[in-house]
Amino acid sequence: MTPASFDIERVQQEAANGLPAACVFDFLRLTRALVHGPSFQWLLVEVPNELLRNQVMEAVEQVLRAARMGSSRLPLSGKVPDVGALEARLIHLAKVNPVVHVVGPSGWFNPERWDAFNVRRERIASQAKARLVFWLDTEAIADAASQAPDLWAWRSGVYSFMDVRVSGASATAGSSTLSARPSGPGGIDNRSMVERHQRIREIREWLGSTPPPPDELLAAPLRELGQLLFSLGEMDAALAHWRDHVLPYYQRHHDERAVALTQARIAEILQFRGQFDEALHIHRDELLPVVERLGDMRLRAVIQGKIAGILQTRGELDESLRINREEVLPVLQRLGDVYLQAVTQSKIANILERQGHPDEALRILREDVMPMFERLGDVRSCAVTQGQIADILQSRGQLDEALRIHREEELPVYERLGDVRERAIALGKIADILQSRGQFAEALRIRREQELPALERLGNVRLLAVERTNLAHLLWSGFQQKEEAEKLFRQALASFQQMGLPEAEQLARQMRDLGLWVPGSS
């Protein structure tokens, strides 16, 4: 660590120590994003009152000064009558300082203004190259999440500052007042995006209460917080939470099974980020010996299913199918675990479809998987399954029905739940269909403005490489923009090669067919 970095870190910790305990975690996240993040970011900050906002902003300014980063403050008052004026002010201030604080009074941002801001977002991103920090109230942020989902997927981060001394929701000392997680049968979580963010604030406020909650009450809230961060696409925060908070908690309590489950969560995030070798190593070399020693048949089946999933991604379909059929599904059937049976059957159907057996895959999805998820009331998994069915229908040429399913039965569910990943995937499938119909302009709009920004923020390396490939093909064949297309092809190829995925050779073949030079080719 350089002396300058050390100084910034020291100031950051000193500033954090002056804030209420419930504010520290998001303060550290916010200041790290501002100092170490990209030149353009759109960051949303929620604070309950002006007093706390000023306190947090002053702490942020201390860190910015240590990093030699200037900032501007833009109050949304009568001098900024509409979003057009806001855009002009942002572009001007971004040329002056690398950080712009936008302070919005209650009621300034409503659904109509969010819609107007959404229309301008790409122009703002290209012309206002700064960290744009919007300090807003709860209602404004909720409106952004529910009324402008395209814009919400475009955000760089959401931060919430709640002082238990002023919030009143969980201010009782040492608190056993945190409510239990609201969920459906089997722990299924159908909460909306706004509800999940509210729950994150509630848990963090409770964890930061004074005196701190009893140690024996921490396990469930810590787990839930990690699951919520993952479900909202906050991958860096989720990984840090499972590694730095949940894992040490269970290690401290010598709970070997819970340690194994936590390591499985960490491996899941690593897999999501394209770190397949590390994820596979954790599952095979660290977790399987533990669960076999524990004799936990259900957990062993879960770990085997994760291994099969990585093998499937790598193109090892036969082995993945064997593990799911012979080692995972029979155990889950004996245990009567309906949810995991449905998940495993869904994976089997996906493999069969990739192996050229669409009829059998469709039968499993319609007759086995959907009824299980419907009986459990798992609306997200039902939507994912509908998407799989639509994929098969699309491959059969039933484009109208596939498009209807994606638009009417998938997207509304993901938007309500705030499932950024599945929403981006569904948008990509819609763009695929439009592109196959020759509707290039609309397909390009979806890929550039909705799907690609969401995947870039999620950090899912494999999905991002797939989307860059799709966008490159569209630019090459639909718009003759060959220079930009070639750049995207090369970025995707490098990602596939780095992950060791079979898509690398497939893409290299496609590039050679287009007359492009491929590294390593003769």
N, C-alpha and C positions, 0 to 999 in steps of 0.2 A: 504494500500500500504506500503510495507516494505521500510526502508530507502534506501536500495540498488536500489529498483525499482524506488523510487522517484528521486534518483540521475541520473539514466539512462534517465528518462523522462525529467528531467531538461536539461541535455546535449543534448538530442534529439531536444528539442525545440530551444535551443540556436544555434545549428548547422543549423537547418531549417531556422532560422531567417537570416542567412548569405547567403542564396541562393536566386536566382531570384524567384519571387512569383509563377511563373508558375511551378516551380520545387517542391514546398513544399509538395503538396499532395502525389505525388509518392515517395518522399524521406521518408515521415513518414510511408507509406505502406512498403517500402523496408526495412527500419531499424527495424520495428516491426516484419517483417517476419524473418529477420536474428537473432534477439535477442530471440524472443518467438516461432519461428517455429520449425519444426522437425529437427533432426540432418542432414538428407539428403534433399536437395532441389536443383532444377535446375532453376535458375532465369535468365531471359533475360532482359538486360538493354540497352535502345537505347539513345544515346547522339549524338548531331549534330557535335560536334567538340572536339578536344583534350583539349582545355582550359576549357570548361564547364565540361568535364568528370573528369579532375583532381580536379576541385573545388568540385564536388559532391562526388568523392571518398574520398577526405580528410574529408568531413563532415561525411561520413559513418564511416570512421576510428575513428573519435572522439567518436561516439556512441559505436563502438565495444570496444574501450579502456575502456570506462566507464563500459561496461558489462564484462570486463576482458576476452574478446574473441580475440585471436590472428588471424592474417590473412596472407595469402601468395599471391604474385602477379605473374601471369604467362603470360608474353607477347607471343603472337603467332608470333614469328619471325623465322629466319632461323634455330634456334635451335629446332624448333618444325616443322619438314618438312611435317608431315601428321597426320591423325587422330589417327593412332596407337601410335605415339609418344605422342600425346596429352593425350590419355588414360593413358599411363604409367606415365606421369607427374602428372596427376590428382590423381591417386591412391597414388603416393608417397607423394604429398603435403597434401592430406587429412589426412595422418597420423601425420602431423606436426602441422596443425592448423585447427580449425573448419570452417574457411571461406577461400575460394580460389577465387581470382579475376582473371578471364581470360580476357585479353585485346586483342581483335582481330582487326588487321588493315584492312582497306577496301580491299575486294576481297579475304581474306583468306578463309572465309567460302563461298563456292559455293554449288549448288545443289548436286554435287557428294560427297563433304565432309560431307554435312548434312546427306546424305544417309548412308555414312560410320559410322557417329556418331550414327545414329539411330540403326544400327545393333549392336552396342556395348552398348546401353543405359542400359540394364538390368545388365550387368556386372559392368558397372561404378557405378550404383546405389548400388550394393551389396559390392563393394570393395572400393569405394571412398566416405566414409560416412562423407560428409561435405556439407556446403552450397556453391554450385558452382555458382558463379555470372559471367555471360558472358556479357562483355561490348562490344556492337557491333554497327555497323552502320545500317541505315534503310534498305538498300538492303539485308544485311545478314539476318535480322529478317524476312523480307518479304519472302525471299527464304525458310526459315525454315517453315513459315506458309503455303506457297503454294506448296512447293515441298516435304515436309516430314510431312504430316498431322498426322501420327501415333506418330511421335516424338513431334509435336506441342501439341497434347493432353496430353503428358506426362509432360509438363512444370509445374512448381509450381507457376509462376507468370511472368507478363510482365510489365516493368516499362519504362516510357519515360520521358526524361528531355529535355525540350525546353525552351530556354531563348528568350523571345520576343524581346530582344534588339539585338539578333544576327540571329534569324530565318528568319525575314523579311516577313513571311507569313501574320501575322496579327499585325504587330508592330505599326500600327497607334494608337495614343492615344485615349483612351476612347471608344472604338471602337464599331461602328455599322457595322464593316466590316465582321463579321461572316456570312458566307453564310447560306441560309436556308437549312434545312435538305433535302437531295435528296431522294425522295421516289416515289413509284408508286401510282396507283389509290387507294384512301382510306387510304393513309399513309402506304401502305405495303412497307416493307424494304427488298430489295433483294441485299443489298450491300455485297460484299465478306468480309472475315475475315480481310484481309489486309486493305481494305477500312474502315472498322469499327474502327480498331486501329488508322488509320490515322485521322479519324473523332474525336475520343476521344482526341487525341493530339491537334487537332485544337480547340476544345471547351475549353479544359483546358488552353491552351495558351491564348485564348480570355478572359476567366474568370480571369486570373491572370495578365491581362494587366494593365499598369499604365498610367493615372488614371483608376480606375476600370470602367467597363461598366455601363451605367445607369441602375438603379434598374428595371425600367419598361421593359427592354429588356432581363432580366434574365430567365424568366419563361420557354420559349421553349427550350433554350440550357440546362437548368438544367434537364428538363424532358428527353430530348434526351440522355443526358449523363447517366442517370439512366437506361434507356432502353438498351443502348449499353452495359453497364457493365453486365446487366442481360443476354443479348443474347450471350455474350462471356463466360458465366459461372463464372464470377467474383462475386460470391454471397456475400461474406463478404463486398467487396467494394460497391456493389449495395445496400445492406441493409443499410450500413452506410451513403451512399449518400442520399437515400430517407428519412432516419430519421433525419440526421444532417443538410441537406442543403435544400432539396425540401420542406419538411413539415414545417420547421420554416419560409421559404419564404412565403408560402401561408397563414400560421397563421398570419404572420405580416401584410399581405394585407387583412385579414379578408375575404378570398375567401372560403366560406364554401364548395362549390361543389368541388373545387380543393383540399381542405384538405381531403375530402372523397375519391377522386380518389387516392390521395397519400397513404392514409391508406390502400386502396385496393391493391396497389402495394406492400406495406410492408407485408400485409397478404399473398400475393402470394409467396413472398420469404420464409416466415415462413412455408407455406404449402410445398414448395419445399424441405425444410430442415427437414420435418417430424414433425413440431410443429403444429399438426392439431388442438388441442384444442384451442391454442392461435389464430390461423388463423380463426377458426370458430367463436370464441368469437368476434373478430374484425368485421367480416362480419355481424353477427346476431345482436349483442348488440350495436355496435358503428356506423356502417354504415347504416343499413336498416332504423333506425329511422330518420336519417338525410336526406336520399334521399327521404323518404316518405313525410317528412315535406317540402322538396324542390319541390316535385311533379315531379321529373325527372324520367319519366317512363323508358327511355333507361338505365340510370345508375342503377335503381332498378332491371331491367332484368339482367344486368351484374353481380350485386352482388348475385342475386338469382342463377345465373349460377355457380358462384364460390362456393356457399354453396352446390349446387348439386354435384359439382366435388369432394368436400371433402367427402360427404356422399357416393359417388360412390367408392372412395378409401377405405372407411371403410366397404364396402360390403353392404351398405343399398341401394340396386339397385332399388327396387320398388319406394321408396320415391324420389330417384334421378331422375328416369325416369318420375315420375309424375311432379316434379318441372320443368324439361326441357320441357315437352310436354304442360303442362297446364299454367305455369306461365311465362316462358321465351320465347318460340318460338312464341306464338300468338302476344306478344307485339312487338317483332322484325319484324314480318311480317307486322304489322300495320304501323310501323315506316319506313319500306322499307330498313332496314339495312341488306344488302345482305351478308356482311362478317360475322357478328355475327350469322345470320341465318345458314350459312354453318358450322360455328364452333359448334353451338348447335345441328344441324343435325348429325354432326360427333360424338358428345358425345352420342346422342341417339342410333346411330348405334353400338357404342362400348358397351353400356349397353345391347342392344338386343342380340349381339353376346355372351356376358357373360351369358345371361339368356337362351341360347340354341336356338336362332332364327337366325342362320347364313344367311339364304336366304334373309330375310327381311333386315338384316344389310347390306349385299352385295348390294342389290338393292338401298338402300338409298345412300350408298357411291358412287356407279357408276352413278346413274341417277340424284341425287340431289346435293351431296356435290362437286364432282369433277367438274361438269360444272360451279358451282358458283366460285370456286377458279380459274379455268382456265380463266373465263371471267374477273376476277379481276387482273389476272397476278401474283398471289401469288404463286411463285414457291416453297417456303418452305412448305406451307400448302398442295399444290398438292403432294409433296413428302411424307408428313406425311400420307395423305389419301391413297396413294399408299401402304404405309407400313401397314395400317389397312387392305386393300384388301388382301395383301400378307399373313397376319396373318390368315385370314379366309380360303384362299386357302391352306395354310399349314395344318390347322385343318382338311381339306377335303382330305389330302393326295397328293395334287398337289405340291409336293416339288420342282420340277424343275422350275415351273413358279414363285413360291414364292421366291426361291433363286435368280432368275434372277431379279425380281423387287427390292429386297433389294440391290443387288450389282450394278445394272445398272441404276435404276431410283431413288433410295433414296440416297445412299452414296455419289455419285458425287455432289448432291445438297448441302448436309450438309457440305461436305468438302469445297466447294466453299464459303458457307455462314459463315463458322466457327461455326456451331451449334454443340457444343461439346456434349450436352445432347442427342439430337436426333441421332447423329452419334453413340454414345455409345449404345443406345437402338437398333439401326439397326444392329450393330455388334453382339450384343447379340442374335438377331433373327437369324442371319446367323450361329452363333455358335450352336444354338438350332437345326437347320436343319442338319448341319454337324454331330452333336452328334447323332441325330436320325438315321443317315445313317451309324453309326459306324466309322466315321472319327474322332476318339477321339483326335489324336495328333494335328490336325489343329484346332479343336474346343478349345482344351486346350490353344494353342498358342494365339488365338484371345482373349479368356477370360482373361488370365494372363497378356498379353503384351499390349493389346489395350483397352478392355472394362473396366476391374477393375481399372487400374490406372486413367482413365478418370473420373469414377464415384467417386473415392476417392477424387480427386481434386475438383470435383463439390460440394461435401458435400450433395448430395441428399440421405438422410438416407434410405428412403424406397427402391429406386432403388438399392442402394448398398447392402441392405439386400437381395433383390431378386437375385442379381448377385452372392452373396456369397452362397446362396442356390443352384443355378444352378451349380456353380463351385464345390461345395461339392458333389453333385450328380455325376458329371463327374469324380471326383477323386475317389469316392467310388466304382462306378460300372465299370468305364473304366480303372482305373489304380491300384485299390486295395490299394490306399494310405489313409487308414482309419483313421489314427491319425490326419492328416491334414484336412481331410473331416469333422471329428467330431468337430474340433476346429471351422471351418467355419460355421457348422450347429448351434453351440451354439452362435456364434456372431450374426448370422442372427436372431435366435429365440429371443435373448435379445432385439434386435432392434425392431422387430415386437411387442413384448410384451410392450416395453416402449411406442410405438406409439399407442397401443390399436387396432391393425389391425387384421382382421380375418385370415390373413396369419399365425398368431402365432399358432392357434390351428391346422391348416392344417399341418404346419411344425412339430409341436409336434407329431402329428399322424404318419407322415412319419418317424420321428426319432425312435418312439417306434417300428414301423414295422421293422426297421433295427436292433433292439435289443439295442438301445442306451437309457441310462437313461435320463429322462426329469425331471427337477425340478418341484415339485408339484405332480408328479405321484406316485401312490401307489406302 
